Amino acid sequence: MVPSHGPWGRQMTRRMGAAAFGVAFAAVALSGGALAADLPVKAPPKAVDFNPFWAEADYLAWSVSGDKLPALVTTAPVGTPFGVAGVLGQPTTTVLFGDSSVNKDWRSGGRITAGYWLDPQRSRGIEASFFGLENASTGFAANSGAYPILMQPFTNALTGFPDTLIVGFPGIATGSVNASETSRLLGAGALYRQDIGIWSGQRISALIGYRYLRSSDTLWITDTASSIVFGTLTPSDNFKAASNFHGLDLGLTGDWRNGPWSLEWRGKVALGANLNTADVSGSTISTIAAVTTTVPGGFLALASNSGHFSQTKFTVVPELSLKAGYQIAPAWSLTVGYDVLYWTGVQRAGGLIDTTINPSLVPPGPPAGPIRPLPVMNTTNLLAQGFSFGVRYNY
């Protein structure tokens, strides 16, 4: 029997109490571990899905500044004296083709834009875009059956006065004139965007990138004049003009959202260089006494102004756009917008024509006197504007 009193007894009691406490703690710990093993382990919170891509496709309905052509074909009432028939400045003269802008009507087109967000907050991103408009064309045809007096007007370099090249005139010659001009416009770009703040509930982002634009025109004129005096002459003139712009694009964009509705505005200015090119050529087919020959030089495009020419000009291209959208599904929106693009220093086909001509240089010649027409590259400004209707995928 173990004594319950005395120093030894008290020590033994303390040891037995500590042992009992340890056993009880171990039992509780084991039972707790067993219970914990039976409970499901809660998974860590799942990160929100982030799709960095977005894309948009637009149908475009735009108008573009037309190409201003000089007066190229004229007529006059039958009975008009030969010396003044079709001459510019005469009260009897009517311009049939030219002295106006061509290819200025509305045309359809398309634009594709795609982007990639660089962070889940969508505060930084990149985008690329391309647009193109359908070709715009203007054609003209006239003959002596409809217009007995048919002329091509010019300024005579020998006299300094208005004059005409005969295509058709009663009792002298019969003929026809055909002409056509085709205009094209397209562009592309790449941008980096960075949020810079919030203003009036709008997220404002700065834009910097690269801008490319291309405008081109092709103009050709062919006339045929037949006479018992000089046989049949068919001069043809071809003018090709193109402008390629490469520049630094700078701008701001802002977007505002309220429920399914969104409104986005964008203003940019591209600074860079226009690479303008011109290709001018002409030829004349003559048939005299059943002998047909072809020689260089037409009427407006002669040896003095034919060839390939180029120039580079500093250019500014401001651009504004406004677009409203409505979300029709979690990732899809329909949009409608309006765009305005103004491009300076553009080369058009009409700017390649020098209407002061030395008639002795016109085939068959012989050539003599001043060298006219001269190579010219007169540039103009181009305004493109219109509506867009699109669909946007924005996760």
Residue pairs with C-beta under 8 A, 6 or more apart in sequence:
2 9
2 12
3 9
4 13
48 120
50 117
50 120
51 395
52 116
52 117
52 118
52 125
53 114
53 115
53 116
53 117
53 395
54 114
54 115
54 116
54 117
54 392
54 393
54 394
54 395
55 112
55 113
55 114
55 115
55 392
55 393
56 112
56 113
56 114
56 335
56 390
56 391
56 392
56 393
57 110
57 111
57 112
57 113
57 390
57 391
58 110
58 111
58 112
58 113
58 131
58 335
58 337
58 388
58 389
58 390
59 108
59 109
59 110
59 388
59 389
59 390
60 108
60 109
60 110
60 111
60 131
60 133
60 339
60 386
60 387
60 388
61 106
61 107
61 108
61 109
61 386
61 387
61 388
61 389
62 106
62 107
62 109
62 133
62 339
62 384
62 385
62 386
62 387
63 104
63 105
63 106
63 107
63 384
63 385
63 386
64 103
64 104
64 107
64 133
64 136
64 183
64 185
64 382
64 383
64 384
65 101
65 104
65 380
65 381
65 382
65 383
65 384
66 100
66 101
66 102
66 103
66 104
66 183
67 101
67 102
67 103
67 181
67 183
67 217
67 219
67 348
67 349
67 350
68 100
68 101
68 348
68 350
68 351
68 380
69 97
69 98
69 99
69 100
69 101
69 102
69 181
69 219
69 349
69 350
69 353
70 98
70 99
70 350
70 353
70 355
71 88
71 95
71 97
71 98
71 99
71 153
71 355
72 97
72 98
72 152
72 153
72 179
72 221
72 300
73 95
73 96
73 97
73 98
73 140
73 142
73 150
73 151
73 152
73 167
73 177
73 179
74 86
74 87
74 88
74 93
74 94
74 95
74 96
74 151
74 152
74 153
74 164
75 86
75 93
75 94
75 96
75 142
75 147
75 149
75 150
75 151
76 84
76 85
76 86
76 90
76 92
76 93
76 94
76 149
76 151
77 92
77 149
78 148
78 149
78 170
80 92
80 149
82 169
82 172
84 90
84 92
84 93
85 92
85 93
85 149
85 151
85 164
85 169
86 93
86 149
86 150
86 151
86 153
86 164
87 93
87 151
87 153
87 162
87 163
87 164
88 95
88 153
88 162
89 162
93 153
96 140
96 142
96 147
97 140
97 142
97 177
97 179
102 138
102 181
102 183
103 136
103 137
103 138
103 181
103 182
103 183
103 217
105 136
106 386
107 133
107 134
107 136
108 133
108 134
109 131
109 132
109 133
109 134
110 131
110 132
111 129
111 130
111 131
111 132
111 388
111 390
112 129
112 130
112 131
113 127
113 128
113 129
114 127
114 128
114 129
115 125
115 126
115 127
115 128
116 125
116 126
116 127
117 124
117 125
118 124
118 125
118 126
123 194
123 195
124 192
124 193
124 194
124 195
125 192
125 193
126 190
126 191
126 192
126 193
127 190
127 191
127 193
128 188
128 189
128 190
128 191
129 188
129 189
129 190
130 186
130 187
130 188
131 186
131 187
131 188
132 185
132 186
132 187
133 184
133 185
133 186
133 384
135 182
135 183
135 184
136 182
136 183
136 184
137 180
137 181
137 182
137 183
138 180
138 181
139 178
139 179
139 180
140 177
140 178
140 179
140 180
141 176
141 177
141 178
141 179
142 150
142 176
142 177
143 150
143 168
143 174
143 175
143 176
143 177
144 150
144 167
144 168
144 173
144 174
144 175
144 176
147 168
148 168
148 169
148 170
149 168
149 169
149 170
150 167
150 168
150 169
150 175
150 176
150 177
151 164
151 165
151 166
151 167
151 169
152 164
152 165
152 167
152 177
152 223
152 299
153 162
153 163
153 164
153 165
153 355
154 162
154 163
154 164
154 165
154 299
154 300
154 355
154 356
154 357
155 161
155 162
155 163
155 355
155 356
155 357
156 162
156 163
156 356
156 357
156 358
156 359
157 356
157 357
157 358
157 359
157 369
157 370
157 372
158 358
158 359
158 360
158 369
158 370
163 359
165 299
165 359
165 362
166 172
166 173
166 175
166 225
167 173
167 175
167 176
167 177
167 223
167 224
167 225
168 174
168 175
168 176
168 225
172 227
172 229
173 225
173 226
173 227
173 229
174 225
174 226
174 227
175 223
175 224
175 225
175 226
176 223
176 224
177 221
177 222
177 223
178 221
178 222
178 223
179 219
179 220
179 221
179 222
180 219
180 220
181 217
181 218
181 219
181 220
181 349
182 217
182 218
183 215
183 216
183 217
184 214
184 215
184 216
184 217
185 213
185 214
185 215
185 382
185 384
186 213
186 214
187 211
187 212
187 213
187 214
188 211
188 212
189 209
189 210
189 211
189 212
189 249
190 209
190 210
191 207
191 208
191 209
191 249
192 207
192 208
192 209
193 205
193 206
193 207
193 253
194 205
194 206
195 203
195 204
195 205
196 204
196 205
196 206
197 204
198 204
199 254
201 256
202 254
202 255
202 256
203 254
203 255
203 256
204 252
204 253
204 254
205 252
205 253
205 254
206 251
206 252
207 249
207 250
207 251
207 252
207 253
207 266
207 268
208 248
208 249
208 250
209 248
209 249
210 246
210 247
210 248
210 249
211 245
211 246
211 247
211 248
211 249
211 268
211 270
211 272
211 317
212 244
212 245
212 246
213 243
213 244
213 245
213 317
213 343
214 242
214 243
214 244
214 245
215 242
215 243
215 343
215 346
215 347
215 348
215 382
216 240
216 241
216 242
216 243
217 239
217 240
217 241
217 242
217 348
217 349
217 350
218 238
218 239
218 240
218 349
219 238
219 239
219 240
219 349
219 350
220 236
220 237
220 238
220 239
221 236
221 237
221 298
221 299
221 300
222 234
222 235
222 236
222 237
223 234
223 235
223 299
224 232
224 233
224 234
225 232
225 233
225 234
226 232
230 288
231 286
231 287
231 288
231 289
232 286
232 287
232 288
233 284
233 285
233 286
233 363
234 284
234 285
234 286
235 282
235 283
235 284
235 297
235 298
235 299
235 362
235 363
236 282
236 283
236 284
236 285
236 298
237 281
237 282
237 298
237 299
237 300
237 301
238 279
238 280
238 281
238 282
238 301
239 278
239 279
239 280
239 300
239 301
239 349
239 352
239 353
240 278
240 279
240 280
240 349
241 276
241 277
241 278
241 347
241 348
241 349
241 351
241 352
242 276
242 277
242 278
242 347
243 274
243 275
243 276
243 277
243 343
243 345
243 346
243 347
243 379
244 274
244 275
244 277
245 270
245 272
245 273
245 274
245 275
245 315
245 317
245 343
246 272
246 273
246 275
247 270
247 271
247 272
247 273
247 315
247 317
248 270
248 271
248 272
249 268
249 269
249 270
250 268
250 269
250 270
250 271
251 266
251 267
251 268
251 269
251 319
252 266
252 267
253 264
253 265
253 266
253 267
254 264
254 265
254 266
255 262
255 263
255 264
255 265
256 262
256 263
256 264
257 263
260 326
260 327
260 328
261 324
261 325
261 326
261 327
262 324
262 325
262 326
262 327
262 333
263 322
263 323
263 324
263 325
264 322
264 323
264 324
264 325
265 320
265 321
265 322
265 323
266 319
266 320
266 321
266 322
266 323
267 318
267 319
267 320
268 318
268 319
268 320
269 316
269 317
269 318
269 319
270 316
270 317
270 318
270 319
271 314
271 315
271 316
271 317
272 314
272 315
272 317
273 312
273 313
273 314
273 315
274 312
274 313
274 314
274 315
274 345
274 346
274 347
274 379
275 310
275 312
276 310
276 311
276 312
276 313
276 345
276 346
276 347
276 377
276 379
277 308
277 309
277 310
277 347
278 308
278 309
278 310
278 347
278 352
278 375
278 377
279 307
279 308
279 309
280 301
280 305
280 306
280 307
280 309
280 352
280 375
281 301
281 306
282 296
282 297
282 298
282 299
282 300
282 301
282 302
282 306
283 294
283 295
283 296
283 297
283 298
284 294
284 295
284 297
284 298
284 363
284 364
285 292
285 293
285 294
286 292
286 293
286 294
286 295
286 363
286 364
295 363
295 364
296 303
296 306
296 363
297 303
297 306
297 361
297 362
297 363
298 363
299 357
299 362
300 353
300 354
300 355
300 357
300 373
301 373
302 357
302 361
302 362
302 373
303 361
304 358
304 361
304 371
304 372
304 373
304 374
304 375
305 354
305 373
305 374
305 375
305 376
307 375
309 375
309 377
311 347
311 377
313 345
313 379
314 345
315 343
315 344
315 345
316 344
317 341
317 342
317 343
317 344
318 341
318 342
319 339
319 340
319 341
319 342
320 339
320 340
321 337
321 338
321 339
321 340
322 337
322 338
323 335
323 336
323 337
323 338
323 388
324 335
324 336
324 337
325 333
325 334
325 335
325 336
325 392
326 333
326 334
326 335
327 333
328 334
331 393
331 394
331 395
332 391
332 392
332 393
332 394
333 391
333 392
333 394
334 390
334 391
334 392
335 388
335 389
335 390
335 391
335 392
336 387
336 388
336 389
336 390
337 387
337 388
337 390
338 385
338 386
338 387
338 388
339 384
339 385
339 386
339 388
340 383
340 384
340 385
341 383
341 384
341 385
342 381
342 382
342 383
343 381
343 382
343 383
343 384
344 381
345 379
345 381
346 379
346 380
346 381
346 382
347 377
347 379
348 379
348 380
348 382
351 376
351 377
351 378
351 379
351 380
352 376
352 377
352 378
353 373
353 376
354 372
354 373
354 374
354 375
354 376
355 373
356 372
356 373
356 374
357 372
357 373
358 367
358 369
358 370
358 371
358 372
360 366
360 367
360 368
360 369
361 367
361 369
361 371
361 372
